[in-house]
Amino acid sequence: MKKTISAMLAGLLVAVPAMASEDLAKAKNCLTCHAPEKKIVGPSYKDITAKRAGERGAEAALAAKIKNGSKDEWGKVPMPPNAVSDAEAATLAKWVLSFK
């Protein structure tokens, strides 16, 4: 029984990175304000990636901004906090930073 539960939990952990995609961004309404290649309300994912290039801890810093929001980084329009778990924020940050 313990092996079955452990296998199921391991499977769930493996499935989380698979959501590092447009589907999760859509589900969390990220694409309302952001797009891969163009500014909408917020910066494009490519602009975010370019700004964070070479930044130590960029993924964790971006995950924190996704979860907690930010202001005055990209202009006067603040990014509100998002209803995401820590794992979802990390997944989204990794996905956003994959745009080059």
N, C-alpha and C positions, 0 to 999 in steps of 0.2 A: 504494500500500500504506500509506504513512504517513497519507494522508487517511482511509483506512478505519479504521485503528487510532485515530486522533484522534477520529473521529466516534463510534466505539464507547465510548471513554473518556468523551467528553462526555455521551453517553447515560447512562452509569453515574452520573456526577455529578448529572445531572438526576433520576435515579431515587431517589437517597438521600433528598431531602426528602419524596418521596412516602411514605416509610416513617415519616414523622413522624406516627404514628397509634397507635391502640390496638393494632394488630398488632405493632408493635415493642415496645410496653410489655408485651404478653402474652408475646412471645418472650423477653423479658429478665426475666420474672417480677415486674415492677413492680406489677401489679395484685393480687399476693398481699398486699401491705401497704398499698397506696394505692388510692383510688377518686376519681372526679371530684368528688363532692359530699359524701362522708362520711369521717370518720376510721375507719380500720381499725386497723392497728398504727401506721402513720405518718399524717401529716396528709393531708387531701384535697388534690387539685390546686387547687381553688378557694382553700383556705386558704394554700397555698404562693404562689399568684399574688398574693393580697391582701398577704401579708407582703413580697413582693418588689416590689410596685407602686412605681414611681418610683425604684427602686434602680439606680444606675448600674452597668452590667456584670452585671446580674442573670442573664442567660442564661449567661454564662461561669462565673459563681460557682455556679449551680445545676448546670451540666454537670460541674464539678469535684466537687461533692458526690455526684452520681449515680455518677461513676466511682470516687471515692476513699472514699466513705462520709462519715458525719458523726456527731457525738455531742453531746449536751447542747443541741441547738438546739430540739428539739420535746419535750423531756422526757428521761426516763432511758433509754428504749429507743434504742440507737444504730442508725443505718442502716449496714449493712455495705457494703464496697466491692462494686461490680458488675462483672462480666466484660463490659464494653462497650468499644468503640473510642472514640477521641476524637470521631469523627464521629457515632457512635451516641449518645453522651452529649449532644452538642450538639443533635442532632435531638430527643431526648427532652426536653431542657430547653426547647427552643422550643415543643414540643407542650404540655408541662405549663403553661407560662406563657401559653398561649392560653386557658386556662379562666378565665372571668370571672364 
